[in-house]
Amino acid sequence: MIKRINQYSLKAKATAGFALVFGIMFLSAGVGLFGLLNNNQQLNAFSDISEEGRIADRIDGNLYASQLAFKKYQTSTNKDYVKQYETILKSTHENINQFMELSHNKDRMGYMENILAKTDEYQKTI
């Protein structure tokens, strides 16, 4: 095999060497690009999960605020608390809808549907 390589001219050897180097370079670039695309997908998935967490925190805060407004209404019968409750409830529904559009987890979506049912139940009592 070495004798065969020695038969080629210097120009042919150099050309073959550069072709080999470029081939290895393109192969490593392809592997690196594939890795970057995979990282991008993982980052997008993490971003979605983080956004789900932020929306869930807003929903949680809204639920506590709506319960507080409901309790205040029960103790004082002031209609301002009903308006406050309805505003919070509207925001809660918007956040739950955002969460359900973003989430692909059936358990989390079922939990949010339960929250919607409970908020509707509270609204009927007002």
N, C-alpha and C positions, 0 to 999 in steps of 0.2 A: 504494500500500500504506500509506503514511504517513497519507493522507487517511482510509483505513478505520480505522486505529487511533485517529485523532483523533475519530472518530464515537462511540467507546465512552465510557462514563462513567468517572470517576476510580476508582470502586469496581471496575469491571470490569477496568480496566488494572492496578490494584493486585493484584487476585485472580489475573489471568493472570501477572503478574510473580512473585508468591509461588509459584504453581504451577510456573513455569519453574525457579525457584531450588530448590524441593523436588525436582523431577525430576532436576536436575543433581546435587543432593546424594545422592539415592538411587542414581543411576547410579555416582557415585564411591564410595559405600559398598559397592556390589556388587562393583566392581572391586577394592577393597581387601580385602574378605572373601575373594574368590577368591584373591588373592595370599597372604593369611594361611593359607588351607587348603593351598595349594601349598607354602608354607614348612614347614607342619606335616608334610606328607608327606616332604619332604626331610630334616627333622630326624629323623623316625622311621627313615628309611632309614640315615642316618648313625649313629643310635643302635644299630641292628642290626649295622652293620659294626664299630662300636667294641666291641660285646659279643662279636662273633666274634673280634676281635683279643685280647680279654682271655681268652676260653676257649682260643684257640690258644696263648697264652702259658702257661696252666696245663697244657695237654696237653704242650707242649714241656718244661716243668719236670718233669712227671711221668715223661716218657720218660727224661730224663737220670737222675732219681732211681731209676727202676726198673732202668736199666742198671747204675748204681752198686751197687744192692743185689744184682743178679745177679752182678756181678764179685766183690763181697765174699763172696757165697756160694760161688763157684767157688774162691776162694783159701782160705777158712776152713772150709767145709762146716758152718757154724753155721746151725741151723734158724730162728733169729730173723730172719735175712736173707730167708728164704723167706716168712715171715709179713709182713715189711715189704714185700717185692716184691708179694705178693698184695694187700695194702692199697693200695699205689700203683696197681697194675693195675686194681683196682676203681674207684678215683677217676678213672683215665684213661678207662675205659669210660664212666663217667657223664658226664665232660666231652665225650667224643666224641659221645655220644648227644645232649647239649644242643646241641653245635655243629651236628649234622646236622638237628636240629629247626629251628634258627634259620637256617641257610644255605640259599640257593636256588641257589647256584652249583654246577653239576655237577662242575667240576674240583676244587673244594675238597672236595666230598663224596667224590669218588673217592680223593683223597689221604688222607682220614680213614679210608676203608675199607682202604686199604693199611696204614695205621698199625695198625688193628685186627688185620689179618692178621699183621703182624709181631709184635705183642704176644702173639697166640695162639701163634705159632711159638716165641717165647721161653718161654712158659709150658709148652709140651710138653717142653722140654729140662730144666726143673726137675722 
